[in-house]
């Protein structure tokens, strides 16, 4: 089974659209050993943070 992280859950609870993992602060909340998918609208930003 694979897990995909999709961003701000608080926004989803308020019926707002989750923008995904789009910034360094949100990305750094993921566990160091996280190996699932990431939903993002800022692929260039997240790619730099992963070192890829």
N, C-alpha and C positions, 0 to 999 in steps of 0.2 A: 504494500500500500504506500502511496506517495501523498504528501501533504503539500498544499499550495497556500502560501500566506498572501492575503489580499488587502492588507492595510488596516485602517482605523475602524475597529469594531464599534466604537461609540457612535460614529457617523451612521453606521448601519442600523443601530438601535433607534436613531432619530429619523429613520427612513430617508437618509441622505446617501448619496452615492459614495462608496469608498473609492478613493483615488489610487489606492495601492501603496506599495512600499516605494515612495518617491523621493525620500531624502535620507541623509546620513543618520539622523537621530532615530528614525524608524528602523532603518536597516541594522543599526547597532544593537537594537533590542533583541534581535534574533540570537538564539544560542550559537556559540562558536562552532558547534558540530552540526548545525542545521544543514540538511542536504536535500530538502524538498524544493518545490517551485516557488517563484516569487512573482506576484502580479505587480507590474509597475508601468507607469506612463513616462518614466524617466530612465530608460535603459542605459543611456550613456553615463548617468550619475551612478547608478547601481553597479554597472560594469567596472567603473574605476574603483569603487569600494571593495569589490571582490578581487581585484588584481588581475582581471581577465580582459 
